[in-house]
């Protein structure tokens, strides 16, 4: 049986690994534009690169001393960071944490608590409930060595992220048939990687036109 992805097809992936982004200004309207190229903010809460490296070293030590604590911390961060990313890239919208993904993800040996589904709605938009963005976040299965820091690009092109793609596409097709969503941006996040697509019922997932650009922006954590 072919997956939804293979049935509908799509162009090259809108892959967005957490590589070193380019410093620069951000146009808050660009992220949601259905035009040529889009620019996204990569929020950076670290005061310096030294602070970031210190945090990484602390995390590596925790993996040996207290893996259960590290696992709990990484889970919390895996779900809070995507929400902060949506807030930075879609200001003036309503961001809704709907909780775990509503159906099991076929091909992924994870539980519902390893997933989170976010919706971004445009206030006062009557079309299809104003839904602009749907983001599925998945914590991938843990390896034999226990909890480890995710590596940029480590989730892209993996069976796990492909399974998450299929699950999100199936859900959006169902919602479209029920009149709950029209065209929107679909994002799959896993580890520190993302895949970004435009969704329509006619074409399924397709890459956004133009290039995706990512710029860092310093943020303060409250």
C-alpha positions in Angstrom: 0.0 0.0 0.0 1.4 3.4 -1.0 1.7 6.1 1.6 -0.2 9.3 1.2 3.1 11.0 0.3 3.7 8.7 -2.6 0.0 8.8 -3.8 -0.1 12.6 -3.9 3.6 13.2 -4.6 5.5 16.4 -3.9 8.6 18.3 -5.0 11.9 18.4 -3.2 11.6 18.6 0.5 11.4 21.9 2.3 14.1 20.8 4.7 15.2 23.1 7.4 18.0 21.6 9.4 19.2 23.6 12.4 22.4 24.6 10.7 24.2 27.8 11.4 21.8 30.5 10.2 22.8 33.8 8.7 22.5 37.0 10.8 20.1 39.5 9.3 16.8 41.4 9.6 13.5 39.6 9.7 10.3 40.6 8.0 7.5 39.2 10.2 5.1 38.8 7.3 7.5 36.8 5.2 7.3 33.5 7.0 3.7 33.0 6.1 3.8 34.5 2.6 2.8 32.3 -0.3 5.3 34.0 -2.6 8.9 33.8 -3.7 11.1 32.6 -0.9 10.5 33.0 2.8 12.5 34.1 5.7 12.2 32.5 9.2 13.6 33.5 12.5 15.7 31.1 14.6 15.3 32.4 18.2 18.6 32.4 20.1 18.2 32.6 23.9 21.9 32.2 24.6 23.9 35.2 25.8 27.0 34.0 24.1 28.5 31.0 22.3 30.4 30.2 25.5 27.1 29.9 27.4 25.7 27.6 24.8 28.8 25.3 24.9 28.6 25.2 28.7 25.0 24.1 28.5 26.0 21.4 26.0 28.7 20.1 28.3 26.4 20.1 31.2 23.9 18.1 29.1 26.6 15.5 28.2 27.5 15.1 31.9 23.9 14.6 32.8 23.6 11.8 30.2 26.0 9.8 32.3 25.1 10.9 35.9 21.3 11.3 35.6 19.8 10.1 32.3 16.3 10.2 33.7 16.6 13.9 34.6 18.1 14.7 31.2 15.3 12.8 29.5 12.8 14.9 31.4 14.6 18.2 30.5 14.9 17.3 26.9 11.2 16.4 26.6 10.2 19.7 28.1 12.5 21.6 25.7 11.4 19.6 22.7 7.8 20.9 23.2 8.5 24.5 24.4 11.0 25.4 21.7 8.6 24.8 18.8 6.0 27.1 20.4 8.6 29.8 20.9 9.6 29.4 17.2 6.0 29.8 16.1 5.6 32.9 18.3 8.6 34.5 16.7 7.6 33.7 13.1 3.9 34.3 13.2 3.3 37.3 15.5 -0.2 38.6 15.9 -1.7 35.1 15.6 -3.3 32.7 18.0 -1.0 29.7 18.7 -2.8 26.7 20.1 -1.2 23.7 21.8 -3.7 21.0 21.1 -1.8 18.3 23.0 -0.6 14.9 21.6 -1.2 14.0 18.0 -4.7 12.6 17.8 -3.9 9.3 16.1 -1.0 6.8 16.4 1.8 7.4 13.9 2.3 4.2 11.9 5.8 3.0 11.7 6.9 4.9 14.8 7.3 3.1 18.1 6.4 6.0 20.3 3.5 6.9 22.5 1.1 9.8 22.2 3.0 11.8 24.8 6.0 11.8 22.5 4.1 14.1 20.1 2.6 17.5 20.1 0.4 19.3 17.6 0.3 23.1 17.3 -2.1 25.2 15.3 -1.6 28.8 14.2 -4.8 30.7 13.6 -5.2 34.2 12.1 -7.7 36.2 14.2 -10.8 37.5 12.4 -10.2 35.2 9.4 -13.4 33.4 8.5 -11.9 31.1 5.9 -11.6 27.5 7.2 -11.3 28.7 10.8 -8.4 31.0 9.9 -5.9 28.1 10.1 -2.6 29.2 8.7 0.0 26.7 10.1 -0.1 23.2 11.5 3.1 21.9 13.2 3.6 18.4 14.3 6.5 17.9 16.8 7.8 14.4 17.4 10.3 13.1 19.9 12.0 10.2 18.0 12.6 6.8 19.7 15.6 6.8 22.0 18.7 5.0 20.8 20.5 2.2 22.6 22.9 4.7 24.3 20.1 6.5 26.1 19.2 10.2 25.8 21.6 12.2 23.6 21.7 15.7 22.2 20.1 15.9 18.7 22.4 16.6 15.8 21.5 19.0 13.0 20.3 17.1 10.0 20.1 13.9 12.0 16.3 13.5 11.5 16.1 14.5 7.8 15.3 11.7 5.3 14.8 9.2 8.1 12.0 6.7 8.2 10.8 8.3 11.5 10.3 11.8 9.9 8.7 10.2 6.8 6.2 8.4 9.1 5.4 11.7 10.8 4.9 13.3 7.4 2.4 10.7 6.3 0.5 11.0 9.6 0.2 14.8 9.3 -0.8 14.6 5.7 -3.5 12.1 6.4 -4.8 14.3 9.2 -4.9 17.4 7.1 -6.7 15.5 4.3 -9.3 14.4 6.8 -9.7 17.9 8.1 -10.0 19.3 4.6 -12.8 16.8 3.8 -14.5 18.0 7.0 -14.2 21.6 6.1 -11.8 22.4 8.9 -8.8 23.5 6.9 -8.0 24.9 3.4 -4.5 25.6 2.2 -1.9 26.1 5.0 1.7 25.7 5.9 2.6 22.2 7.3 5.7 21.7 9.5 7.2 18.6 10.9 9.7 19.0 13.7 12.0 16.3 15.0 15.1 16.9 17.1 16.5 20.2 15.9 15.3 19.6 12.3 12.2 20.8 10.5 10.5 20.0 7.2 8.3 22.8 5.9 5.7 22.4 3.2 2.7 24.1 1.6 -0.4 21.9 1.9 -3.4 21.7 -0.4 -5.9 19.0 -0.9 -5.1 18.9 -4.6 -1.3 18.5 -4.3 -0.7 17.3 -0.8 2.7 18.5 0.5 4.8 20.6 -1.9 7.9 22.7 -1.2 7.4 26.4 -0.8 8.4 28.4 -3.9 11.8 30.0 -3.8 14.4 29.5 -1.1 13.9 29.2 2.6 16.2 31.6 4.6 16.8 31.4 8.3 18.1 34.3 10.4 19.1 34.3 14.1 17.3 36.6 16.5 18.3 37.1 20.1 15.4 36.5 22.5 15.0 36.8 26.2 13.5 33.9 28.1 11.0 35.0 30.8 
